[in-house]
Amino acid sequence: AAVEGLKQELEEEKGKAEAEMRGIVGRGKRFNAGSRDDVAEFLFRVSGLMSPRLTEGGQESTDERSVKILRARVAKGARAEVVRFLDLLLEYRECAKYLGTYLDYVLEKERGGRLYPDDLSTTRVVSGRLSGRLLTFPTRTERGAKIRGCFKAGKGKRILSVDLSQIELRMMAEMSGDQVMR
């Protein structure tokens, strides 16, 4: 229930951010905040900003890094609506990421109040470390803290936060029975 409530809250925040961006762009124009082309049109052609980077295809980049660079550049001298647009774009994208990457996944993998992830793997990371969506919940943002706050231990149980430092080597030592490695 907490995850569903948070999902609804983030969907509302995302919708409000997009609606306000649409208002900044202009009422007569169609605008999709999830469209790279629509964002680039407003930032680089309408507002006259210079892209800090280009994509491999030679187009102006609208990725998160580029938007943050633009936001830092225009903080002082740009029109207030352009600064507001950049702030809203970052907010919209954070909401979209948390919804699509984390909350939808949790709702999909939850059964009977428990999570059953099926994406734990050691093959997706060059280092061979264990990876999976449940291991990568954001921790440094307010929204990330809200997601983590949705998880509660069952009666008589505890939730542990552990550092998996060198877990692969430790597992190998245990499985092999090698006394020196242990």
C-alpha positions in Angstrom: 0.0 0.0 0.0 2.9 2.4 0.8 4.5 1.8 -2.6 1.2 2.3 -4.4 0.7 5.6 -2.5 4.2 6.8 -3.3 3.7 5.8 -6.9 0.5 7.9 -7.1 2.3 10.8 -5.4 5.2 10.7 -7.9 2.9 10.4 -10.8 1.1 13.6 -9.6 4.4 15.4 -9.2 5.6 14.3 -12.6 2.3 15.5 -14.1 2.5 18.9 -12.4 6.1 19.4 -13.6 5.2 18.6 -17.2 2.1 20.8 -17.1 4.2 23.7 -15.8 6.8 23.1 -18.5 4.1 23.0 -21.1 2.9 26.4 -19.8 6.4 27.8 -20.1 6.9 26.5 -23.6 3.6 28.1 -24.7 0.0 27.1 -24.6 -0.4 26.7 -28.3 2.4 24.3 -28.6 2.4 20.6 -28.1 5.1 19.5 -25.7 6.2 16.2 -24.3 8.7 16.4 -21.5 9.8 12.9 -22.3 10.8 13.8 -25.8 14.4 14.7 -26.4 13.4 16.6 -29.5 10.8 18.7 -27.7 13.2 19.5 -24.9 16.0 20.4 -27.4 13.6 22.6 -29.4 12.7 24.7 -26.4 16.2 24.9 -24.9 18.4 25.4 -27.9 16.1 27.0 -30.6 13.5 28.9 -28.6 15.6 29.9 -25.6 18.8 30.2 -27.5 21.0 28.3 -25.1 24.1 26.6 -26.3 24.4 22.9 -25.7 27.3 22.0 -23.5 27.7 18.6 -25.3 26.7 16.8 -28.4 25.4 13.3 -28.7 27.4 10.7 -30.8 25.0 11.5 -33.6 26.0 15.2 -33.5 22.7 16.5 -31.9 22.6 18.8 -28.8 22.5 16.6 -25.7 19.6 16.8 -23.3 20.8 14.1 -20.9 20.9 14.7 -17.2 24.5 15.8 -17.2 23.9 18.4 -19.9 20.8 19.7 -18.2 22.7 20.2 -14.9 25.5 22.0 -16.8 23.0 24.3 -18.4 21.3 24.9 -15.1 24.6 25.9 -13.5 25.4 28.2 -16.5 22.0 30.0 -16.6 21.5 30.4 -12.9 22.5 34.0 -12.9 21.8 35.6 -16.3 18.9 33.7 -18.0 15.3 34.5 -18.0 13.5 33.1 -14.9 11.3 30.9 -17.0 14.3 29.1 -18.6 15.8 28.5 -15.1 12.4 27.2 -13.9 12.0 25.0 -17.0 15.4 23.3 -16.3 14.5 22.8 -12.6 11.2 21.2 -13.7 12.8 19.0 -16.3 15.2 17.6 -13.7 12.3 17.0 -11.3 10.2 15.4 -14.1 13.0 13.1 -15.0 13.7 12.0 -11.4 10.1 11.2 -10.9 10.0 9.2 -14.2 13.1 7.3 -13.3 11.9 6.4 -9.8 8.5 5.3 -11.2 9.8 3.2 -14.1 13.0 1.8 -12.5 12.0 1.2 -8.9 8.3 1.5 -8.0 6.9 -0.4 -11.0 9.4 -3.1 -10.4 8.6 -3.4 -6.7 4.8 -3.6 -7.5 5.5 -6.2 -10.2 7.7 -8.4 -7.9 5.6 -8.2 -4.8 3.4 -11.1 -3.8 1.7 -11.4 -0.4 3.6 -8.5 1.1 7.0 -9.9 0.1 9.4 -9.1 -2.7 10.6 -11.8 -5.0 13.2 -10.3 -7.3 14.4 -12.4 -10.2 17.1 -10.1 -11.6 20.0 -10.8 -9.3 23.1 -11.4 -11.4 26.8 -11.3 -11.4 27.1 -11.2 -15.2 25.9 -7.6 -15.9 28.8 -5.9 -14.1 32.3 -6.0 -15.3 33.6 -6.5 -11.8 31.5 -9.6 -11.3 29.7 -8.0 -8.4 26.1 -8.9 -7.5 23.7 -6.6 -9.2 19.9 -6.1 -9.2 17.4 -3.3 -9.0 16.7 -4.0 -5.3 20.4 -3.4 -4.6 20.4 0.0 -6.2 17.6 2.0 -4.7 18.7 5.6 -4.4 19.8 6.8 -1.0 20.8 10.4 -1.3 17.6 12.0 -2.4 14.4 12.7 -0.5 12.4 10.6 -3.0 14.9 7.8 -2.6 14.5 7.9 1.2 10.7 7.7 0.7 11.1 4.5 -1.5 13.3 2.9 1.1 10.8 3.9 3.8 8.2 1.7 2.2 10.0 -1.4 3.3 9.1 -2.7 6.7 10.3 -5.8 8.5 7.7 -8.4 9.4 6.7 -9.0 13.0 9.7 -10.3 14.9 12.0 -9.7 11.9 14.6 -7.1 11.0 15.8 -5.4 7.9 19.5 -5.4 7.5 21.7 -3.1 5.5 24.9 -4.8 4.6 28.0 -3.9 2.7 28.7 -6.7 0.2 32.4 -5.8 0.1 34.4 -8.6 -1.4 31.4 -10.9 -1.2 32.4 -12.9 -4.2 35.8 -13.7 -2.8 34.2 -14.6 0.6 31.7 -16.9 -1.1 34.5 -18.5 -3.1 36.5 -19.1 0.0 33.6 -20.7 1.8 32.5 -22.8 -1.2 36.0 -24.0 -1.9 36.8 -24.8 1.7 40.3 -23.3 1.2 41.7 -22.6 4.6 44.1 -19.9 3.4 41.3 -18.0 1.6 39.0 -18.3 4.7 
